[in-house]
Amino acid sequence: MIDIAQLKTIDQVQNLLASCHYVCDRSLATTIFLALKLQRPLFLEGEAGVGKTEIAKVLALLLARPLIRLQCYEGLDVNTAVYEWNYTQQMLQIRLLEAAGDVQIESARRELFSPQFLLKRPLLQALESVDGLAPVLLIDELDRADEEFEAFLLEVLSDFQITVPELGTIKATTPPIAIITSNRTREIHDALKRRCLYHWIDYPSFEKEYGIVLVKAPHAPEKLARQVVTFVQELRREELYKLPGVAETLDWIAALVALDQETLTEEIVNDTLGALLKYRDDIQQVQRSAVRPILERVQVMV
């Protein structure tokens, strides 16, 4: 367990992330360092599969904090993300109050809308500290949620508080470590970005991706690892609907290792492209016109 107060340098953050098998460059380590020290939400944008979500998981592990994850989707509302009332228990309580006879309406209302009947969802849970430690709150793929929900987050991210009309304002004693991710399928409003520290995570360079593969797939033959990373780097130059991210690179090399491959061949590439590409048109295009020329370049480069 690492205390945030013990973090003194950016190199320390970078090394700690590496100890949990997360390879990052100095600019990202700097943004993470500042987010932790300044208690500011961290907003991460980038293509799918480049390691945005993994940052929240690694920080929760390093800091020994619970990870509370809110997976965003179209139609996400307050009842799912923040809180709702336990209507079943409230109805039972109403029956008990009716059976008790003369009950004041106002006192009954206060009892029915008390904390014991409140069902806390991820955002409200994130405002609670456990043993004095605030959790890591991951709001994943915010771009999938509606703009109305995005607007609701403004109060949460600026003051780390939530207003429940029946109870009042609930405020965190210690702000959670908030990580927000977006695959940029739509633009996130500037008002939300202003409340965060921002970092764009791009596709990695060859050296960085090769380092990630060595860490995440230590049993892969060295030549195969270099060929796989080179092939993926070259493939990202193609005009595809969805370029492969680092997650797909790791899936592919895991598949190749499971097949006891030590080098790339045209046949094995064609047979395993489904681990690397996720759209039929992309697979057909690559098989038709890209596999052979890319492999030829890989043979020259590796």
NORZI-V865250 format. One record per residue. RES is the residue in three letters. PSI is psi in radians with two decimals (999 if undefined). NEAR is the number of other ideal C-beta (glycine too) atoms within 8 Angstrom. Layout:
BEGIN
res={RES	RES}
psi={PSI	PSI}
near={NEAR	NEAR}
END
This chain:
BEGIN
res={MET	ILE	ASP	ILE	ALA	GLN	LEU	LYS	THR	ILE	ASP	GLN	VAL	GLN	ASN	LEU	LEU	ALA	SER	CYS	HIS	TYR	VAL	CYS	ASP	ARG	SER	LEU	ALA	THR	THR	ILE	PHE	LEU	ALA	LEU	LYS	LEU	GLN	ARG	PRO	LEU	PHE	LEU	GLU	GLY	GLU	ALA	GLY	VAL	GLY	LYS	THR	GLU	ILE	ALA	LYS	VAL	LEU	ALA	LEU	LEU	LEU	ALA	ARG	PRO	LEU	ILE	ARG	LEU	GLN	CYS	TYR	GLU	GLY	LEU	ASP	VAL	ASN	THR	ALA	VAL	TYR	GLU	TRP	ASN	TYR	THR	GLN	GLN	MET	LEU	GLN	ILE	ARG	LEU	LEU	GLU	ALA	ALA	GLY	ASP	VAL	GLN	ILE	GLU	SER	ALA	ARG	ARG	GLU	LEU	PHE	SER	PRO	GLN	PHE	LEU	LEU	LYS	ARG	PRO	LEU	LEU	GLN	ALA	LEU	GLU	SER	VAL	ASP	GLY	LEU	ALA	PRO	VAL	LEU	LEU	ILE	ASP	GLU	LEU	ASP	ARG	ALA	ASP	GLU	GLU	PHE	GLU	ALA	PHE	LEU	LEU	GLU	VAL	LEU	SER	ASP	PHE	GLN	ILE	THR	VAL	PRO	GLU	LEU	GLY	THR	ILE	LYS	ALA	THR	THR	PRO	PRO	ILE	ALA	ILE	ILE	THR	SER	ASN	ARG	THR	ARG	GLU	ILE	HIS	ASP	ALA	LEU	LYS	ARG	ARG	CYS	LEU	TYR	HIS	TRP	ILE	ASP	TYR	PRO	SER	PHE	GLU	LYS	GLU	TYR	GLY	ILE	VAL	LEU	VAL	LYS	ALA	PRO	HIS	ALA	PRO	GLU	LYS	LEU	ALA	ARG	GLN	VAL	VAL	THR	PHE	VAL	GLN	GLU	LEU	ARG	ARG	GLU	GLU	LEU	TYR	LYS	LEU	PRO	GLY	VAL	ALA	GLU	THR	LEU	ASP	TRP	ILE	ALA	ALA	LEU	VAL	ALA	LEU	ASP	GLN	GLU	THR	LEU	THR	GLU	GLU	ILE	VAL	ASN	ASP	THR	LEU	GLY	ALA	LEU	LEU	LYS	TYR	ARG	ASP	ASP	ILE	GLN	GLN	VAL	GLN	ARG	SER	ALA	VAL	ARG	PRO	ILE	LEU	GLU	ARG	VAL	GLN	VAL	MET	VAL}
psi={2.31	2.28	2.39	-0.60	-0.38	-0.21	2.03	-0.49	2.79	-0.66	-0.64	-0.76	-0.78	-0.72	-0.65	-0.72	-0.71	-0.59	-0.36	0.36	0.54	1.98	2.11	2.76	3.03	-0.60	-0.71	-0.73	-0.64	-0.79	-0.71	-0.77	-0.81	-0.68	-0.70	-0.75	-0.65	-0.07	0.83	2.53	2.59	2.08	2.07	2.17	2.69	2.99	2.75	2.44	0.24	0.03	0.35	-0.88	-0.62	-0.49	-0.77	-0.72	-0.74	-0.73	-0.71	-0.68	-0.81	-0.73	-0.01	0.82	2.62	2.51	2.09	2.05	2.25	1.86	2.06	2.65	2.87	2.25	0.00	2.28	-3.14	-0.68	-0.58	-0.61	-0.52	-1.16	2.86	2.87	2.50	1.51	-0.61	-0.83	-0.61	-0.71	-0.70	-0.69	-0.65	-0.76	-0.71	-0.68	-0.69	-0.68	-0.47	-0.26	-2.28	1.92	2.36	2.32	-0.75	-0.74	-0.63	-0.71	-0.75	-0.66	-0.72	-0.56	0.91	2.90	-0.46	-0.35	0.13	2.16	1.97	2.20	3.13	-0.80	-0.67	-0.66	-0.61	-0.29	-0.11	2.31	2.58	2.06	0.64	0.03	2.19	2.57	3.00	2.12	2.06	1.98	1.73	2.31	0.98	-0.53	-0.26	-0.35	2.88	2.76	-0.51	-0.72	-0.68	-0.72	-0.63	-0.56	-0.28	-0.75	-0.71	-0.79	-0.40	-0.72	0.00	0.92	2.75	2.35	2.09	1.95	-0.69	-0.35	-0.43	-2.75	2.25	2.12	2.47	2.34	-0.63	2.14	2.42	2.80	1.79	2.19	2.13	2.31	2.69	2.37	0.08	0.70	-0.31	2.84	2.40	2.46	2.53	-0.57	-0.63	-0.72	-0.59	-0.43	-0.02	2.83	2.42	2.48	2.34	2.18	1.97	3.01	2.44	2.80	2.97	-0.82	-0.75	-0.78	-0.65	-0.71	-0.68	-0.75	-0.73	-0.64	-0.77	-0.43	1.16	-0.34	-0.04	2.39	2.48	-0.74	-0.75	-0.74	-0.77	-0.69	-0.75	-0.83	-0.73	-0.75	-0.80	-0.73	-0.72	-0.64	-0.53	-0.13	-0.21	2.75	1.56	2.75	-0.74	1.89	2.55	2.41	-3.05	-0.64	-0.71	-0.62	-0.79	-0.66	-0.73	-0.79	-0.53	-0.69	-0.74	-0.68	-0.71	-0.48	0.14	0.63	2.48	-0.19	2.76	2.38	2.82	-0.69	-0.82	-0.58	-0.84	-0.62	-0.41	0.19	-0.41	-0.29	-0.31	-0.66	2.55	0.14	2.34	-0.78	-0.69	-0.79	-0.81	-0.70	-0.77	-0.75	-0.62	-0.70	-0.06	-0.51	-0.91	-0.88	-0.62	-0.74	-0.66	-0.71	-0.66	-0.74	-0.59	-0.67	-0.48	999}
near={5	9	7	8	4	6	12	4	7	9	7	9	13	11	8	10	14	10	6	9	7	10	9	10	6	7	7	10	14	9	12	14	12	10	13	12	8	7	6	9	11	14	14	13	13	10	10	7	9	13	11	10	9	8	14	14	10	11	14	13	8	11	13	8	11	7	10	12	8	11	6	12	8	6	5	11	7	8	8	7	12	11	12	7	10	9	6	6	8	11	8	8	11	10	8	8	10	7	6	7	4	4	9	6	6	6	8	11	8	8	9	10	9	9	5	4	12	12	8	7	12	11	12	13	10	13	12	9	10	7	4	5	10	10	16	14	13	13	11	11	11	13	11	10	11	8	6	6	12	12	9	11	11	10	10	11	12	7	6	10	11	12	8	10	4	5	9	5	7	10	8	12	4	8	8	13	13	12	14	13	15	12	11	9	6	5	4	11	9	5	8	14	10	6	10	13	11	8	11	7	10	7	9	9	5	9	6	10	15	11	9	13	15	10	10	8	12	6	4	13	7	6	9	15	14	10	12	15	13	13	13	14	10	10	14	9	5	9	2	11	5	9	9	12	11	12	10	14	16	12	10	14	14	10	10	14	12	6	8	5	9	6	8	12	7	8	6	11	12	9	6	12	12	7	9	12	12	6	9	5	7	12	11	8	11	14	9	6	5	11	11	7	8	11	13	8	10	13	7	6	6	8}
END
